Amino acid sequence: MFNPLTWLPLCAGLTAVGLVLSFLAFRRRGAASGMRVAAWALLPVAAYLTGALQVLWTIGTTVVGFVTQLVFNPLVWAGVAVAGLSVVLFVASGVMRGRKLASFRKKAPAEAPDVKPSANKAAPKPQQPAVAPKQSPKAEDDFSDIEALLKKRGIS
């Protein structure tokens, strides 16, 4: 249980030790280091005075209680096992469904009846493969101009 009177001497002691260390850091490493250690040293008293220490204590005891109940309770482990089984079943069913859909998609075009064009519409023309256009001599001239400029400036 959290008793504020027992925490006051602990927080004051931590702050006092921290301030002594900040003085030593100030003398050895300079003002910036001493000020940083002093800032850390004042945090325990600040946590006590603002009531944050009680909140941190409550959070800590709750987390420790949860972990100990999780580790030492066989009923909780049974729940973890059931949750794991559920995840495995979800994944396995997704894989099976994916395979079924993939096989259905492969069979569907082969089983589809051939559709002949109607009399009202013209038959579609077969597409011709696209032919790459040949480079014109002008494109080669552009590069030769650039090469000439580079050679003129001494860059090759």
C-alpha positions, 0 to 999 in steps of 0.5 A, spaced: 500 500 500 502 507 498 504 511 504 506 518 503 509 519 509 514 513 508 516 516 501 518 523 503 524 521 506 526 516 500 525 522 495 528 527 499 534 523 500 535 521 493 534 529 491 540 530 496 544 525 493 543 527 486 544 535 488 551 533 491 553 529 485 551 535 481 555 539 485 561 534 483 559 534 476 559 542 476 566 542 478 569 536 474 565 537 467 562 544 467 556 548 468 552 544 463 553 537 466 552 540 473 545 543 471 543 536 467 544 532 474 541 537 478 535 537 473 535 529 474 536 530 482 530 534 483 525 529 479 524 525 485 521 531 490 517 533 484 514 527 483 512 526 491 509 533 491 505 533 485 502 526 487 505 523 481 509 518 485 502 515 487 500 514 480 507 511 478 506 506 484 499 504 482 501 503 475 507 499 477 503 494 482 498 493 477 503 491 471 507 487 476 500 484 479 498 482 471 504 479 470 504 475 476 497 472 474 499 471 467 505 467 469 502 463 475 495 462 473 494 455 469 487 458 467 490 464 463 495 460 460 489 456 457 486 462 455 492 464 451 492 457 448 485 458 445 487 465 443 493 461 439 489 456 436 484 461 434 489 465 430 492 458 427 485 457 425 484 464 422 490 463 418 489 456 415 482 458 413 485 464 409 490 460 406 485 454 404 480 460 401 485 463 397 487 456 394 480 455 392 479 462 389 485 461 385 483 454 382 476 457 381 479 463 377 483 458 373 477 454 371 473 459 369 476 462 363 476 455 360 469 453 362 466 460 359 463 459 352 466 462 346 462 468 344 461 470 337 460 477 334 453 479 333 451 481 326 450 488 328 457 489 330 463 488 326 468 483 328 474 486 332 481 487 328 487 483 331 491 488 334 498 489 331 504 489 335 507 496 336 513 497 332 519 501 335 520 508 331 527 508 328 531 514 331 532 519 326 539 522 324 537 528 327 537 525 334 544 523 333 546 530 330 543 533 337 548 528 341 554 530 336 553 537 337 553 536 345 560 532 344 563 538 340 561 543 345 564 538 351 570 537 347 571 545 345 571 546 353 576 540 354 571 535 357 571 528 354 
